[in-house]
Amino acid sequence: MGLTVERRGSARTLVLSGRLDAASVARLWSEVVREAAAARRRALILDLAGISSWDAAGTALLLAAERAHGGSVELQGASVEVAEALARLRQAPRPAPAHTDTLGWLYRGLAAIPGGIAFIGEAAVAAVRLPRRARLFRVADVLRHADEGGVRGLPLALLLGFLIGLILAFQSLVPMRRFGADIYVANLGAIGLLRELGPLLAAVILAGRTGSAFAAEIGTMKVNQEIDALITLDLDPMTFLVLPRLAASLLVMPALTVVLELAGLVGMAVVLMSSGIPFAAISHQVTAWVAPADAIGGLAKAMVFGLVVAGIGCASGLSTGVGPRAVGQSATAAVVGGIVATILLDGLFAVVFYKLGW
């Protein structure tokens, strides 16, 4: 393919000749786009009279030249087929711009707000209509999701809780020992686990294991058009797919949190007992300083975290696009969104509990 740049009056003319196909456009792509961009303030003419053959790659080059110019482009000597192919390509949806700057995550988060609000509204309406659509809500699905998200997540919760309790006690014991306050490490570890770390880490486990699984399952159904089939059969996807997952997460989060907290207390006790503090003193400090409100508040936060993580996972699955990477992107968005939302909610709960005097 050859390129000649001419000036015809005030217009810049790009004369293309030869083959306009995938084997030849790559060589002159950058030059054509650069010349088209240089004619932004003048009229641009694409002379195609010398084109002997073309394919989709050649049409894409013409469209790239148009967009680089930014204005109207006149085609001269183009066949009817080339003009029609270019017109169809103009109507194709343009991919969303990739935001690679530091504020890209903020843009994507703000762009997801309307969809999140719509999802919450649809889920609330489905919950209100549940008594009339009880046949669509299968208890077996709730138990299956509870088993996958809760029972199978218990070993990870035990391991993570034990390690967190052990690390928290060890790191707190070193500075507290300087002031002779070794025994108060039990107070610090117990309150921290019950009020903050227990619910937060359980939510992270749920987001990593279950939230991503929800997004992948529903996303695969979306790609395979199974959700469209449910709608065709008058089966509400929110009631059939989303509500069982929300209910399962709501049920398993308190259990995961309690298991993680107990494992954390055991890890803390192991460190303190190895440092010479008797178990009776540790248990006395924990029972004397931990109030029922600490445990109740932690479990309440855990239930809210479970709903949010499951909701974000389901919403990510329902918003899955097309293509081989769509399901993976939905699963990633579910994990990241669940963890970020959990941390933000934890900060909000901290402010609310402080104002309430808890």
C-alpha positions as CSV (number, residue, x, y, z in Angstrom):
1,M,0.0,0.0,0.0
2,G,1.3,3.5,-0.9
3,L,0.5,6.9,0.7
4,T,0.9,10.3,-1.0
5,V,0.0,13.6,0.7
6,E,-1.3,16.3,-1.6
7,R,-2.9,19.7,-1.1
8,R,-5.9,20.5,-3.1
9,G,-6.9,24.0,-2.3
10,S,-7.3,24.4,1.4
11,A,-7.9,20.6,1.9
12,R,-5.3,18.0,2.7
13,T,-5.6,14.9,0.6
14,L,-4.3,11.5,1.5
15,V,-4.0,9.4,-1.7
16,L,-4.0,5.7,-0.9
17,S,-3.1,3.1,-3.5
18,G,-2.5,-0.6,-3.7
19,R,-3.9,-3.2,-1.3
20,L,-5.8,-1.9,1.8
21,D,-5.7,-5.1,3.8
22,A,-4.3,-6.6,7.0
23,A,-1.0,-7.5,5.3
24,S,-0.2,-3.9,4.3
25,V,-2.0,-1.4,6.6
26,A,0.3,-2.0,9.6
27,R,3.2,-0.5,7.7
28,L,1.5,2.8,7.1
29,W,-1.0,2.9,10.0
30,S,1.0,5.4,12.1
31,E,1.8,7.7,9.2
32,V,-1.8,7.8,8.0
33,V,-3.1,8.6,11.4
34,R,-0.4,11.2,12.0
35,E,-1.2,13.0,8.6
36,A,-4.9,12.9,9.4
37,A,-4.3,14.5,12.8
38,A,-2.2,17.2,11.2
39,A,-5.2,18.3,9.2
40,R,-7.5,18.9,12.1
41,R,-8.1,22.6,11.2
42,R,-8.5,21.9,7.5
43,A,-10.7,19.6,5.4
44,L,-9.5,16.1,4.9
45,I,-9.9,14.1,1.7
46,L,-9.2,10.4,1.5
47,D,-8.6,9.5,-2.2
48,L,-9.3,5.7,-2.6
49,A,-9.4,5.6,-6.4
50,G,-6.1,3.7,-6.5
51,I,-7.2,0.9,-4.0
52,S,-7.1,-2.5,-5.7
53,S,-8.4,-4.6,-2.7
54,W,-9.4,-4.1,0.9
55,D,-10.6,-5.9,4.0
56,A,-11.8,-5.1,7.5
57,A,-8.3,-4.0,8.6
58,G,-8.4,-1.3,5.8
59,T,-11.8,-0.1,6.9
60,A,-10.5,0.2,10.4
61,L,-7.6,2.3,9.1
62,L,-10.0,4.7,7.4
63,L,-12.1,5.0,10.6
64,A,-8.9,5.6,12.6
65,A,-8.0,8.4,10.2
66,E,-11.4,10.0,10.6
67,R,-11.2,9.9,14.4
68,A,-7.7,11.3,14.4
69,H,-8.9,14.2,12.2
70,G,-11.9,14.8,14.4
71,G,-14.0,16.4,11.7
72,S,-15.8,15.4,8.5
73,V,-13.8,13.4,6.0
74,E,-14.6,13.2,2.3
75,L,-14.1,9.9,0.5
76,Q,-13.2,10.1,-3.2
77,G,-13.1,7.2,-5.5
78,A,-14.4,4.8,-2.8
79,S,-16.5,1.8,-3.9
80,V,-20.0,1.4,-2.6
81,E,-18.8,-1.6,-0.5
82,V,-16.1,0.4,1.2
83,A,-18.4,3.3,2.0
84,E,-21.1,0.9,3.4
85,A,-18.5,-1.0,5.5
86,L,-17.1,2.3,6.9
87,A,-20.7,3.5,7.7
88,R,-21.4,0.2,9.6
89,L,-18.1,0.5,11.5
90,R,-18.9,4.1,12.5
91,Q,-22.1,2.9,14.2
92,A,-20.3,0.2,16.2
93,P,-20.0,1.0,20.0
94,R,-16.7,2.4,21.0
95,P,-15.0,0.7,24.0
96,A,-14.9,2.6,27.2
97,P,-11.6,4.4,27.7
98,A,-9.1,2.7,30.0
99,H,-8.4,4.8,33.0
100,T,-4.8,4.0,34.0
101,D,-4.2,7.1,36.0
102,T,-4.2,7.2,39.8
103,L,-7.9,8.4,39.8
104,G,-9.1,5.6,37.6
105,W,-10.4,3.6,40.5
106,L,-12.4,6.6,41.7
107,Y,-13.9,7.0,38.2
108,R,-14.9,3.3,38.1
109,G,-16.3,3.5,41.6
110,L,-18.5,6.5,40.9
111,A,-19.6,5.0,37.6
112,A,-20.8,1.9,39.5
113,I,-23.0,3.8,42.0
114,P,-26.1,4.0,39.8
115,G,-26.0,0.3,39.1
116,G,-25.5,-0.4,42.8
117,I,-28.5,1.7,43.8
118,A,-30.6,-0.1,41.2
119,F,-29.4,-3.5,42.4
120,I,-30.4,-2.6,46.0
121,G,-33.8,-1.4,44.9
122,E,-34.4,-4.6,42.9
123,A,-33.3,-6.8,45.8
124,A,-35.5,-4.9,48.2
125,V,-38.5,-5.3,45.9
126,A,-37.7,-9.0,45.4
127,A,-37.6,-9.4,49.2
128,V,-41.0,-7.7,49.7
129,R,-42.5,-9.9,47.0
130,L,-41.0,-13.0,48.3
131,P,-44.2,-14.3,50.0
132,R,-45.9,-14.3,46.6
133,R,-43.0,-15.9,44.9
134,A,-42.0,-18.4,47.5
135,R,-41.9,-21.2,44.9
136,L,-38.8,-19.4,43.4
137,F,-36.9,-19.3,46.7
138,R,-35.3,-22.7,47.2
139,V,-34.1,-23.6,50.6
140,A,-31.8,-26.2,49.1
141,D,-29.9,-23.4,47.4
142,V,-29.6,-21.5,50.7
143,L,-28.1,-24.6,52.4
144,R,-25.8,-25.2,49.5
145,H,-24.4,-21.7,49.5
146,A,-24.2,-21.8,53.3
147,D,-22.1,-24.9,53.1
148,E,-19.8,-23.6,50.4
149,G,-19.4,-20.2,52.1
150,G,-19.5,-21.1,55.7
151,V,-18.8,-24.7,56.5
152,R,-15.9,-25.0,54.0
153,G,-14.6,-21.7,55.1
154,L,-14.3,-22.7,58.8
155,P,-10.7,-24.2,58.5
156,L,-9.5,-20.9,57.0
157,A,-11.3,-18.9,59.7
158,L,-9.7,-21.1,62.4
159,L,-6.2,-20.7,60.9
160,L,-6.5,-17.0,60.3
161,G,-8.0,-16.3,63.7
162,F,-5.4,-18.2,65.5
163,L,-2.5,-16.5,63.7
164,I,-4.0,-13.1,64.1
165,G,-4.6,-13.6,67.8
166,L,-1.0,-14.9,68.2
167,I,0.5,-12.1,66.3
168,L,-1.6,-9.4,68.0
169,A,-0.7,-10.7,71.5
170,F,3.0,-11.1,70.7
171,Q,3.3,-7.6,69.2
172,S,1.4,-6.0,72.0
173,L,3.3,-7.9,74.7
174,V,6.7,-6.5,73.8
175,P,5.9,-2.8,74.5
176,M,3.4,-3.5,77.3
177,R,6.0,-5.5,79.2
178,R,8.2,-2.4,79.5
179,F,5.5,-0.8,81.7
180,G,4.6,-3.9,83.6
181,A,1.2,-4.2,82.0
182,D,1.5,-7.7,80.5
183,I,-1.9,-8.7,81.8
184,Y,-3.7,-6.0,79.9
185,V,-2.7,-7.6,76.6
186,A,-5.6,-9.9,77.2
187,N,-8.0,-7.0,77.4
188,L,-6.6,-5.4,74.2
189,G,-6.7,-8.6,72.2
190,A,-10.2,-9.7,73.3
191,I,-11.8,-6.3,72.7
192,G,-10.0,-5.8,69.4
193,L,-11.0,-9.2,68.1
194,L,-14.7,-9.0,69.2
195,R,-15.3,-5.4,68.1
196,E,-13.1,-5.0,65.0
197,L,-10.8,-7.7,63.8
198,G,-13.3,-10.7,64.0
199,P,-16.0,-9.2,61.8
200,L,-13.6,-7.5,59.5
201,L,-11.4,-10.6,58.8
202,A,-14.5,-12.8,58.4
203,A,-15.8,-10.4,55.8
204,V,-12.5,-10.6,54.0
205,I,-12.6,-14.4,54.0
206,L,-16.2,-14.2,52.7
207,A,-15.3,-11.7,50.0
208,G,-12.3,-13.8,48.8
209,R,-14.0,-17.1,48.8
210,T,-17.8,-16.6,48.4
211,G,-18.1,-13.2,46.9
212,S,-15.9,-14.1,44.0
213,A,-17.7,-17.4,43.6
214,F,-21.1,-15.7,43.4
215,A,-19.8,-13.3,40.8
216,A,-18.2,-16.1,38.7
217,E,-21.3,-18.3,38.9
218,I,-23.8,-15.6,38.0
219,G,-21.4,-14.1,35.5
220,T,-21.0,-17.4,33.7
221,M,-24.8,-17.7,33.6
222,K,-25.0,-14.2,32.1
223,V,-22.4,-15.0,29.4
224,N,-24.2,-18.3,28.5
225,Q,-27.6,-16.4,28.4
226,E,-29.0,-18.5,31.1
227,I,-30.3,-15.5,32.9
228,D,-32.1,-14.4,29.8
229,A,-33.7,-17.9,29.7
230,L,-34.9,-17.5,33.3
231,I,-36.5,-14.2,32.4
232,T,-38.2,-15.8,29.4
233,L,-39.6,-18.5,31.7
234,D,-40.9,-15.8,34.0
235,L,-38.4,-16.7,36.8
236,D,-37.2,-13.6,38.5
237,P,-33.3,-13.8,38.7
238,M,-33.3,-11.6,41.9
239,T,-35.6,-14.1,43.7
240,F,-34.1,-17.2,42.1
241,L,-30.4,-16.4,42.2
242,V,-29.7,-13.4,44.5
243,L,-31.9,-13.8,47.5
244,P,-30.7,-17.4,48.4
245,R,-27.1,-16.2,48.3
246,L,-27.9,-13.1,50.4
247,A,-29.7,-15.3,53.0
248,A,-26.8,-17.8,53.1
249,S,-24.3,-15.1,53.7
250,L,-26.4,-13.6,56.4
251,L,-26.6,-16.9,58.1
252,V,-22.9,-17.9,57.9
253,M,-21.2,-14.6,58.8
254,P,-22.0,-14.8,62.5
255,A,-20.7,-18.3,62.7
256,L,-17.6,-17.5,60.8
257,T,-17.0,-14.5,63.0
258,V,-17.5,-16.4,66.3
259,V,-15.1,-19.2,65.1
260,L,-12.5,-16.7,64.1
261,E,-12.8,-14.8,67.4
262,L,-12.5,-17.9,69.5
263,A,-9.5,-19.1,67.5
264,G,-8.0,-15.6,68.0
265,L,-8.5,-15.8,71.7
266,V,-6.8,-19.2,71.8
267,G,-3.9,-17.8,69.9
268,M,-3.6,-14.9,72.3
269,A,-3.8,-17.2,75.3
270,V,-1.0,-19.4,73.9
271,V,1.3,-16.4,73.7
272,L,0.4,-15.0,77.1
273,M,0.6,-18.4,78.9
274,S,4.1,-19.0,77.3
275,S,5.2,-15.7,78.8
276,G,4.2,-16.8,82.3
277,I,0.7,-15.4,82.7
278,P,-1.7,-18.1,84.1
279,F,-4.8,-19.0,82.2
280,A,-7.0,-18.1,85.2
281,A,-5.7,-14.5,85.0
282,I,-6.3,-14.3,81.3
283,S,-9.8,-15.5,81.5
284,H,-10.5,-13.1,84.4
285,Q,-9.3,-10.1,82.4
286,V,-11.3,-11.1,79.4
287,T,-14.6,-11.7,81.3
288,A,-14.2,-8.6,83.4
289,W,-13.5,-6.2,80.6
290,V,-15.4,-7.5,77.6
291,A,-19.1,-6.4,77.7
292,P,-22.0,-8.1,76.0
293,A,-22.3,-5.1,73.8
294,D,-18.9,-5.7,72.3
295,A,-19.9,-9.2,71.1
296,I,-23.4,-8.1,70.0
297,G,-22.0,-5.1,68.1
298,G,-19.4,-7.3,66.4
299,L,-22.0,-9.8,65.3
300,A,-24.3,-7.1,64.0
301,K,-21.5,-5.7,61.9
302,A,-20.7,-9.2,60.7
303,M,-24.2,-9.7,59.4
304,V,-24.2,-6.3,57.6
305,F,-20.8,-7.2,56.1
306,G,-22.1,-10.5,54.9
307,L,-25.1,-8.9,53.1
308,V,-22.9,-6.3,51.5
309,V,-20.2,-8.8,50.3
310,A,-22.8,-11.1,48.9
311,G,-24.7,-8.3,47.3
312,I,-21.6,-6.9,45.6
313,G,-20.7,-10.4,44.4
314,C,-24.2,-10.9,42.9
315,A,-24.3,-7.4,41.4
316,S,-20.9,-8.0,39.8
317,G,-22.1,-11.2,38.3
318,L,-25.3,-9.7,36.9
319,S,-23.3,-6.9,35.3
320,T,-20.9,-9.2,33.6
321,G,-20.1,-8.1,30.0
322,V,-19.1,-10.3,27.0
323,G,-15.8,-11.7,26.1
324,P,-13.3,-14.3,27.5
325,R,-12.2,-11.9,30.3
326,A,-15.6,-10.8,31.5
327,V,-16.1,-13.5,34.2
328,G,-12.7,-13.0,35.6
329,Q,-13.1,-9.2,35.7
330,S,-16.5,-9.7,37.5
331,A,-14.9,-12.0,40.1
332,T,-12.0,-9.5,40.7
333,A,-14.5,-6.6,41.0
334,A,-16.5,-8.6,43.5
335,V,-13.4,-9.2,45.7
336,V,-12.1,-5.7,45.5
337,G,-15.5,-4.1,45.9
338,G,-16.4,-6.3,48.9
339,I,-13.2,-5.6,50.8
340,V,-13.3,-1.9,50.1
341,A,-17.0,-1.6,51.1
342,T,-16.4,-3.6,54.2
343,I,-13.6,-1.3,55.3
344,L,-15.7,1.8,54.6
345,L,-18.6,0.3,56.5
346,D,-16.3,-0.6,59.4
347,G,-15.2,3.0,59.7
348,L,-18.9,4.1,59.6
349,F,-19.8,1.7,62.4
350,A,-16.8,3.0,64.4
351,V,-18.2,6.5,64.3
352,V,-21.8,5.3,65.1
353,F,-20.7,3.2,68.0
354,Y,-18.6,6.1,69.3
355,K,-21.6,8.4,69.2
356,L,-23.8,5.8,70.9
357,G,-21.2,5.4,73.6
358,W,-20.5,1.7,72.9
